[in-house]
């Protein structure tokens, strides 16, 4: 199969001719075989058009001026580039100063070929796919579309893009798709989940979420931020608080709500960084502690009385104004009754301490009436979707550096900010 291309700028026309092809076999043979032939034709046409676009951007001047110095053209040499349509090898010119040393390639600079041999479109595609799949899976996927790339090339290209994401996105204000409704609530939360590190077993990575809600308590969008395991979590805390400040500044009339479970470190951070926000303890974590109190009172085995008691007081906690006060009173009553074992009393004391400590953050009826979310499910789901799904598959082990790049790409993708990110890559970096 041969493909030739002719251009007519005046007629605004490109003429493509495909020769040495069995047209009868393609049109009359098995349809699946015909589809594969069409795919091959499309790839060959794409390859040829891309080759022409590259060749048209080469510089042939004897000298070029750059940084106040004269650079001299060297003899043309071959360069090999990976495109969405296969490999292209072509002769292009390099330039060098009279002092020798490093060379520059105007063609590569003009075409933004700064991704280790991949064209910008291919680099974007590979990084996007690696945010969800392993390089081996990406290679298998692309092979079904007629593009043969090694997993190592895919990994290296994605890592180059990921490095840009790690370095630049903290300063770039990435945008998702425009919202279709007014933002009334900005709900933020963060939590940790473990990832397997090479030579270190499992360590805690961090996931932060920023969810926007309308006046009907409907979630409009969610932004995800992640960080690989780090001692003290300082980098994650800095990035997350900075991003929360940016988002809340965008919606100054919206109410800022912070949701969390009862982890001490979480509330230390919340008190320090978000003193003006509405603090809400996740209802489902509170309900879990209520369930543990029920076990202390009625025993760990299932029984109807325990289930009825739990359902009643869970509803009270959620639906009645200051329901937590009633929950505390009933726990005190059971704690002081005769017949409980020492271990049951100790467990009830622990649960009483929990509810007393967080009582101000358990005003669920008031929160619901105000249209505020009462569950941190968005953040918990984020831990699974952002981190676990990609980083804790069977046999996986990660380095912090390479993992951080994939994690940043994945966060951008899940936050629906990919187009904004890539437009800035093309504008400021490539």
C-alpha positions as CSV (number, residue, x, y, z in Angstrom):
1,X,0.0,0.0,0.0
2,X,1.3,3.5,-0.9
3,X,-0.2,6.8,0.0
4,X,0.6,10.1,-1.8
5,X,-0.6,13.6,-0.8
6,X,-0.9,16.7,-3.0
7,X,-1.7,20.1,-1.6
8,X,-3.4,23.1,-3.3
9,X,-3.4,26.1,-1.0
10,X,-5.2,28.2,-3.6
11,X,-8.1,25.6,-4.0
12,X,-7.9,24.8,-0.2
13,X,-7.7,21.2,-1.2
14,X,-5.7,18.1,-0.2
15,X,-5.7,15.2,-2.7
16,X,-4.9,11.8,-1.2
17,X,-4.2,8.9,-3.5
18,X,-4.0,5.3,-2.1
19,X,-2.4,2.7,-4.5
20,X,-1.4,-0.9,-4.4
21,X,-4.4,-2.0,-2.6
22,X,-6.8,-4.9,-3.4
23,X,-10.0,-2.9,-3.7
24,X,-12.1,-5.9,-4.6
25,X,-11.0,-7.8,-1.6
26,X,-11.7,-4.8,0.7
27,X,-15.2,-4.2,-0.7
28,X,-16.3,-7.8,-1.3
29,X,-14.5,-9.7,1.4
30,X,-15.4,-10.3,5.0
31,X,-16.6,-7.1,6.6
32,X,-14.3,-7.4,9.6
33,X,-11.3,-7.7,7.3
34,X,-12.5,-4.7,5.4
35,X,-12.6,-2.7,8.6
36,X,-9.1,-3.6,9.4
37,X,-8.0,-2.6,5.9
38,X,-9.7,0.8,6.4
39,X,-7.9,1.2,9.7
40,X,-4.6,0.6,8.0
41,X,-5.4,3.1,5.2
42,X,-6.4,5.7,7.8
43,X,-3.2,5.2,9.7
44,X,-1.1,5.4,6.5
45,X,-2.9,8.6,5.5
46,X,-2.4,10.1,9.0
47,X,1.3,9.1,8.9
48,X,1.8,10.7,5.5
49,X,0.0,13.9,6.4
50,X,1.9,14.2,9.6
51,X,5.2,13.7,7.7
52,X,4.3,16.4,5.3
53,X,3.4,18.8,8.2
54,X,6.8,18.1,9.9
55,X,8.8,18.5,6.7
56,X,7.1,21.8,5.9
57,X,8.2,23.2,9.3
58,X,11.9,22.4,8.9
59,X,14.3,25.3,8.7
60,X,16.9,25.4,5.9
61,X,18.5,28.8,6.4
62,X,22.3,28.7,6.5
63,X,22.3,30.5,9.9
64,X,19.8,31.5,12.6
65,X,20.2,34.1,15.4
66,X,19.4,33.0,18.9
67,X,20.3,34.5,22.3
68,X,22.5,37.1,20.6
69,X,24.6,34.4,18.9
70,X,24.8,33.0,15.4
71,X,24.0,29.3,14.9
72,X,25.2,27.5,11.8
73,X,23.3,24.8,9.9
74,X,24.8,21.4,10.0
75,X,24.3,18.6,7.4
76,X,20.8,17.1,7.5
77,X,20.4,14.1,9.7
78,X,17.6,11.7,10.4
79,X,15.2,12.1,13.3
80,X,12.7,9.5,14.4
81,X,9.3,10.5,15.9
82,X,6.4,8.5,17.3
83,X,3.0,9.7,16.1
84,X,-0.5,8.6,16.6
85,X,-0.2,6.9,13.2
86,X,3.1,5.2,13.6
87,X,6.8,6.0,13.4
88,X,8.1,8.8,11.1
89,X,11.7,9.0,10.2
90,X,12.8,12.1,8.2
91,X,15.8,14.3,7.6
92,X,15.9,17.6,9.5
93,X,18.5,20.2,10.1
94,X,20.4,20.8,13.3
95,X,22.2,24.0,14.2
96,X,25.3,24.7,16.3
97,X,27.4,27.7,17.2
98,X,30.9,28.2,16.0
99,X,32.1,27.1,19.4
100,X,30.6,23.7,18.9
101,X,28.8,22.1,21.9
102,X,25.1,21.5,22.0
103,X,22.9,21.6,19.0
104,X,19.3,22.8,18.5
105,X,16.6,21.6,16.1
106,X,14.2,24.3,15.0
107,X,11.8,21.7,13.6
108,X,11.4,20.1,17.0
109,X,10.9,23.4,18.7
110,X,8.4,24.6,16.2
111,X,6.4,21.4,16.3
112,X,6.7,21.2,20.2
113,X,8.4,17.9,20.0
114,X,9.6,18.0,23.6
115,X,8.3,14.7,24.9
116,X,11.1,12.4,24.2
117,X,10.3,11.5,20.6
118,X,6.5,11.6,20.9
119,X,4.4,14.2,19.0
120,X,2.2,16.4,21.3
121,X,-1.0,14.6,20.4
122,X,0.5,11.2,21.1
123,X,2.1,12.4,24.3
124,X,-1.2,13.7,25.6
125,X,-3.0,10.5,24.7
126,X,-0.4,8.3,26.4
127,X,-0.4,10.4,29.6
128,X,-4.2,10.4,29.7
129,X,-4.3,6.6,29.3
130,X,-1.6,5.9,31.8
131,X,-3.5,7.8,34.4
132,X,-6.0,5.0,34.3
133,X,-4.1,2.0,32.9
134,X,-0.7,0.4,33.2
135,X,1.7,1.0,30.3
136,X,1.4,-2.7,29.3
137,X,-2.4,-2.3,29.1
138,X,-2.1,0.9,27.1
139,X,0.3,-0.9,24.7
140,X,-2.3,-3.7,24.2
141,X,-5.1,-1.1,23.7
142,X,-3.2,0.9,21.1
143,X,-2.1,-2.3,19.3
144,X,-5.8,-3.0,18.6
145,X,-5.9,0.3,16.8
146,X,-2.8,-0.5,14.7
147,X,-0.3,1.4,16.7
148,X,2.6,-0.6,18.1
149,X,4.5,1.0,21.0
150,X,6.6,-0.5,23.7
151,X,5.4,-0.3,27.4
152,X,8.7,1.3,28.3
153,X,8.2,4.1,25.7
154,X,4.7,4.7,26.9
155,X,5.9,4.8,30.5
156,X,8.7,7.2,29.8
157,X,6.4,9.6,27.8
158,X,3.8,9.6,30.5
159,X,6.4,10.3,33.1
160,X,7.6,13.3,31.2
161,X,4.1,14.7,31.1
162,X,3.6,13.8,34.7
163,X,6.7,15.7,35.7
164,X,5.2,18.8,34.1
165,X,2.0,18.2,36.1
166,X,3.8,17.8,39.4
167,X,5.9,21.0,38.8
168,X,3.4,23.3,37.2
169,X,-0.2,22.5,38.3
170,X,0.2,23.9,41.9
171,X,0.7,27.3,40.2
172,X,-1.7,26.8,37.3
173,X,-5.4,27.5,38.0
174,X,-6.9,24.6,36.1
175,X,-10.5,24.8,35.1
176,X,-13.1,22.1,34.6
177,X,-16.2,22.4,32.5
178,X,-18.4,25.5,33.2
179,X,-21.0,24.8,35.9
180,X,-24.6,25.0,35.0
181,X,-25.8,26.3,38.4
182,X,-24.9,28.7,41.2
183,X,-22.5,27.3,43.8
184,X,-24.0,27.6,47.3
185,X,-21.7,25.2,49.2
186,X,-18.0,24.4,48.9
187,X,-17.5,21.1,50.8
188,X,-13.9,20.0,51.4
189,X,-12.4,16.9,53.0
190,X,-9.2,14.8,53.1
191,X,-8.3,11.3,54.2
192,X,-5.5,8.8,53.8
193,X,-5.3,5.4,52.3
194,X,-2.4,3.0,51.9
195,X,-0.3,2.3,48.8
196,X,2.4,-0.3,48.3
197,X,5.9,1.2,48.1
198,X,8.9,-0.6,46.7
199,X,11.0,-1.8,49.6
200,X,8.8,-0.1,52.2
201,X,5.6,-2.2,52.3
202,X,2.4,-0.1,52.6
203,X,2.4,3.6,53.5
204,X,-0.4,6.2,53.7
205,X,-1.1,8.4,50.7
206,X,-3.5,11.3,50.9
207,X,-6.6,12.3,49.0
208,X,-8.3,15.6,49.2
209,X,-11.6,16.6,47.6
210,X,-13.3,19.9,46.9
211,X,-17.0,19.4,46.0
212,X,-19.3,22.2,44.8
213,X,-23.0,22.0,45.6
214,X,-26.1,24.0,44.5
215,X,-29.0,25.2,46.7
216,X,-30.7,21.8,46.3
217,X,-27.7,20.0,47.8
218,X,-26.9,18.5,44.4
219,X,-23.2,18.0,43.7
220,X,-22.1,20.0,40.6
221,X,-18.4,19.0,40.4
222,X,-15.6,17.5,42.4
223,X,-11.9,18.3,42.3
224,X,-9.3,15.8,43.5
225,X,-5.8,16.3,44.9
226,X,-3.5,13.5,45.9
227,X,-0.1,13.0,47.4
228,X,2.2,10.0,47.7
229,X,3.2,9.0,51.2
230,X,5.3,11.6,53.0
231,X,6.5,12.1,56.6
232,X,4.3,14.7,58.3
233,X,2.1,15.2,55.1
234,X,3.4,18.8,54.9
235,X,3.5,19.0,51.1
236,X,0.0,17.7,50.8
237,X,-1.3,20.1,53.5
238,X,0.3,23.1,51.8
239,X,-1.1,22.2,48.4
240,X,-4.5,21.3,49.6
241,X,-5.0,24.4,51.7
242,X,-3.8,26.6,49.0
243,X,-6.2,25.1,46.5
244,X,-9.1,25.3,48.9
245,X,-8.3,29.0,49.4
246,X,-8.4,29.5,45.6
247,X,-11.7,27.8,45.2
248,X,-13.4,29.5,48.1
249,X,-12.2,32.8,46.8
250,X,-13.9,32.0,43.5
251,X,-17.2,31.6,45.3
252,X,-17.1,34.2,48.1
253,X,-20.9,33.9,48.8
254,X,-20.8,30.1,49.1
255,X,-20.7,28.4,52.5
256,X,-17.5,26.5,53.2
257,X,-18.1,23.1,54.9
258,X,-15.3,20.8,56.0
259,X,-16.3,17.1,56.5
260,X,-14.1,14.5,58.2
261,X,-14.2,11.4,60.3
262,X,-13.0,11.5,63.9
263,X,-9.2,11.2,63.2
264,X,-7.3,13.5,65.6
265,X,-4.8,14.6,62.9
266,X,-7.6,15.6,60.6
267,X,-9.2,17.8,63.2
268,X,-6.0,19.4,64.1
269,X,-5.5,20.5,60.5
270,X,-9.1,21.6,60.2
271,X,-8.9,23.8,63.3
272,X,-5.6,25.3,62.1
273,X,-6.4,26.0,58.5
274,X,-10.2,26.4,58.3
275,X,-11.3,28.2,61.5
276,X,-14.2,30.0,59.7
277,X,-15.7,26.9,58.0
278,X,-18.6,24.9,59.2
279,X,-17.2,21.7,60.7
280,X,-19.2,18.5,60.2
281,X,-18.3,15.0,61.5
282,X,-19.2,12.4,58.9
283,X,-22.6,11.0,59.9
284,X,-21.7,7.4,58.9
285,X,-18.7,7.4,61.1
286,X,-20.9,8.7,64.0
287,X,-23.4,5.9,63.2
288,X,-20.6,3.3,63.3
289,X,-19.7,4.5,66.8
290,X,-23.3,4.3,67.8
291,X,-23.3,0.7,66.5
292,X,-20.3,-0.1,68.6
293,X,-22.1,1.3,71.6
294,X,-25.0,-1.0,70.8
295,X,-22.7,-3.9,70.9
296,X,-21.4,-2.9,74.3
297,X,-25.0,-2.7,75.6
298,X,-26.7,-5.7,74.0
299,X,-23.7,-7.9,73.1
300,X,-21.9,-8.5,69.8
301,X,-24.3,-11.1,68.5
302,X,-27.2,-10.0,66.3
303,X,-30.5,-9.6,68.1
304,X,-33.8,-7.8,67.4
305,X,-33.6,-5.5,70.5
306,X,-30.2,-4.3,69.5
307,X,-31.2,-3.6,65.9
308,X,-34.3,-1.7,67.0
309,X,-32.3,0.3,69.5
310,X,-29.7,1.2,66.9
311,X,-32.2,2.2,64.2
312,X,-34.1,4.4,66.7
313,X,-31.1,6.3,68.0
314,X,-29.5,6.6,64.5
315,X,-32.6,8.3,63.3
316,X,-32.6,10.5,66.4
317,X,-29.0,11.5,65.8
318,X,-29.7,12.3,62.2
319,X,-33.1,13.9,62.2
320,X,-33.8,15.5,65.5
321,X,-32.5,18.9,66.4
322,X,-29.5,18.4,68.8
323,X,-30.2,14.7,68.6
324,X,-26.6,14.0,69.7
325,X,-27.6,15.3,73.2
326,X,-30.3,12.7,73.5
327,X,-27.9,10.0,72.3
328,X,-25.4,11.0,75.0
329,X,-28.1,10.9,77.7
330,X,-29.3,7.4,76.7
331,X,-25.7,6.2,76.7
332,X,-25.1,7.6,80.1
333,X,-28.2,5.9,81.4
334,X,-27.1,2.5,80.1
335,X,-23.6,3.0,81.3
336,X,-24.9,3.5,84.9
337,X,-27.3,0.6,84.9
338,X,-26.5,-2.5,86.9
339,X,-25.4,-5.7,85.1
340,X,-22.9,-4.4,82.5
341,X,-19.5,-6.0,82.5
342,X,-16.4,-4.0,83.1
343,X,-15.4,-4.3,79.4
344,X,-18.8,-3.1,78.4
345,X,-18.6,-0.1,80.7
346,X,-15.1,0.7,79.3
347,X,-16.4,0.5,75.7
348,X,-19.4,2.8,76.6
349,X,-17.0,5.3,78.2
350,X,-15.0,5.4,75.0
351,X,-18.1,6.0,72.9
352,X,-19.4,8.6,75.3
353,X,-16.1,10.4,75.0
354,X,-16.4,10.3,71.2
355,X,-19.9,11.8,71.1
356,X,-19.1,14.4,73.7
357,X,-15.9,15.5,71.9
358,X,-17.6,15.9,68.6
359,X,-21.1,16.9,69.7
360,X,-20.8,20.4,68.1
361,X,-20.0,18.8,64.8
362,X,-23.0,16.4,64.9
363,X,-25.9,18.8,64.5
364,X,-27.1,16.8,61.5
365,X,-30.8,18.0,61.5
366,X,-29.6,21.6,61.3
367,X,-27.1,20.8,58.6
368,X,-29.7,19.0,56.5
369,X,-32.2,21.8,56.9
370,X,-29.6,24.2,55.6
371,X,-28.9,22.0,52.6
372,X,-25.5,20.9,53.7
373,X,-23.9,17.5,53.1
374,X,-23.5,15.4,56.2
375,X,-21.3,12.6,54.8
376,X,-17.7,12.4,53.8
377,X,-18.5,9.8,51.2
378,X,-17.1,12.0,48.4
379,X,-13.7,11.9,50.1
380,X,-13.8,8.2,50.9
381,X,-14.9,7.4,47.4
382,X,-12.0,9.7,46.2
383,X,-9.5,7.6,48.2
384,X,-10.7,4.5,46.3
385,X,-11.1,6.1,42.8
386,X,-8.0,8.3,42.9
387,X,-5.6,6.0,44.7
388,X,-6.7,2.5,45.4
389,X,-8.1,1.7,41.9
390,X,-4.8,2.7,40.2
391,X,-2.1,2.1,42.8
392,X,-3.1,-1.0,44.7
393,X,-3.6,-3.6,42.0
394,X,-2.2,-7.1,42.3
395,X,1.6,-7.2,42.3
396,X,2.1,-3.4,42.1
397,X,4.9,-1.6,43.9
398,X,5.6,2.1,43.5
399,X,8.4,4.6,43.9
400,X,7.4,7.9,45.4
401,X,8.7,9.9,42.4
402,X,7.2,8.0,39.6
403,X,4.0,7.4,41.6
404,X,3.6,11.1,42.2
405,X,3.6,11.8,38.5
406,X,0.9,9.3,37.7
407,X,-1.2,10.4,40.7
408,X,-1.1,14.0,39.6
409,X,-2.2,13.0,36.1
410,X,-5.0,10.9,37.5
411,X,-6.2,13.8,39.7
412,X,-6.3,16.1,36.7
413,X,-8.3,13.6,34.7
414,X,-10.8,12.8,37.5
415,X,-11.3,16.5,38.2
416,X,-12.3,17.0,34.5
417,X,-9.4,19.5,34.1
418,X,-7.5,17.7,31.4
419,X,-8.2,20.0,28.6
420,X,-7.3,23.0,30.7
421,X,-4.1,21.3,31.8
422,X,-3.0,20.3,28.3
423,X,-3.7,23.8,26.8
424,X,-1.3,25.2,29.4
425,X,1.3,22.5,28.6
426,X,1.1,23.5,24.9
427,X,1.2,27.2,25.8
428,X,3.9,27.4,28.5
429,X,6.0,24.3,28.4
430,X,6.2,22.4,25.1
